[in-house]
Amino acid sequence: MRGSDDMMKWLDLLGYSDTDLGHLNAIHIAGTNGKGSTCAFIASLLKAHSTKSDCQFKIGLYTSPHMETTCERIRINGDPITKELFAKRFFEIWDKLPGEASPGLDIPRYLQLLALLSIHVFIKANVNVAIYETHLGGEYDATNIFSTPRVTAITPISIDHSNLLGSSIQKIAWHKAGILKSGSPAFSAPQEEAAREILLQRASQKKVILEFVEVNHKLPVKPTVQQTNCSLAIAVVNAWLSTQNIVNHVLSSDAIIRGIEQFSWLGRFQQINIPGCQLFLDGAHNESSLTCAVEWFAKTAPALQKEDTSLVRVLIFSHRSSRDNKALLQRVAQSLRDNKIDIDYYIFTTYDERKDGISKIDRNFTNHFPTGAIQEDAQVWKQLNPSATTFCDESIEGALIRARGLGDENRTVQVLITGSLHLVSGALGLLKDTQIVQHNL
């Protein structure tokens, strides 16, 4: 079953038509890396423009996955909807959807259900714009339901989800280009030539003019990879504003600066300090994004070193999917060498959050680690770096405790936490638990 299968039938059961979807003035974003950040930049820039203009926008934002609570996936004016509103709107659609599959109509799965819920929430809230991040792919994605999105855009494409989208950059680009629609302005970040060719071919077939957006390296955005996402977001917002019947249809320099200053995105290039420990979290989970995560750490961590203390640097890594863990670890090792950053200790862990085995209801992962999986990762790393000191911890909590314990009052610990959004999500959840932080970290 493809993600887009039956979506319009389910929407019809909810009482929504293509016309209703059109009233959302949707912005649709696909790509491999930076989709969530680009969507967040778009929302932040629109909010900044709205604040200082005559047009007060109500901005809907749908992204995935979430870091702390499922409500994060559906936001209005930057804030996740409340649990009460989530529950209310959920049961309003649940009662209208099929309870079991039939030959003519399936039941929605998790991501399809959340996409349907977001549509219902945004229509009921009467948002002026709905920004949608694809789940993965594009052509058959559950979010690809807008026949006339106001603007579409594609972030940098790389090899990922090969089991679903194909093993070549060309096949993956074909799927991403599925969101392009005739009559809708379309933009793309700079792409590899092979991906660029496919995007242009599909754009031509769909009679879409696809504009590639150059990166503005003068934007006050760090790390530099976010300049790509922000540059694309600015082009998208200006195009969206031009489709609206308003006077101020171009972002001002002040609005761009405010939008950048107000931008925030959990789990991506995020730095958190706790006593004696500096944590660097990024949910990179493919080869290209891991390269960016290591580069960001290599540039950011030395600048935060205190003059009167020595350093201990630690990598906490976890990944479980159809991707090749050995290839991911090879990329991390190469990136560390390329950026001339030394790591003293390496900790491999699972997605299990707590040592006691308790998991939050919002933790929605299904890829549990088989016995010995993290030990295999540690062995791979020893092959890549025979002199490395490695540890294996069966929980994220255990990994954080171990990392914190590798320092002392005279040695600050800097920890890069990467490899998966599930890992980063678990770490963020633990760091919000004051009892764990106070007594264990």
Secondary structure, 3 states (H helix, E strand, C coil): CCCCCCHHHHHHHCCCCHHHHHCCCCEEEECCCCHHHHHHHHHHHHHHHHHCCCCCCCEEEECCCCCCCHHHHEEECCEECCHHHHHHHHHHHHCCCCCCCECCECCCCHHHHHHHHHHHHHHHHCCCEEEEECCCCCCCCCCCCCCCCCEEEECCCCCCCHHHHCCCHHHHHHHHHHHCCCCCCEEECCCCHHHHHHHHHHHHHCCCCEEECCCCCCCCCCCCHHHHHHHHHHHHHHHHHHHCCCCCCCCCHHHHHHHHHHCCCCCCCEEEEECCEEEEEECCCCHHHHHHHHHHHHHHCHHHCCCCCEEEEEEEECCCCCCCHHHHHHHHHHHHHHCCCCCCEEEEECCCCCCCCCCCCCCCCCCCCCCCHHHHHHHHHHHHCCCCEEEEECCHHHHHHHHHHCCECCEEEEEEEECCHHHHHHHHHHHHCHHHHHHCC
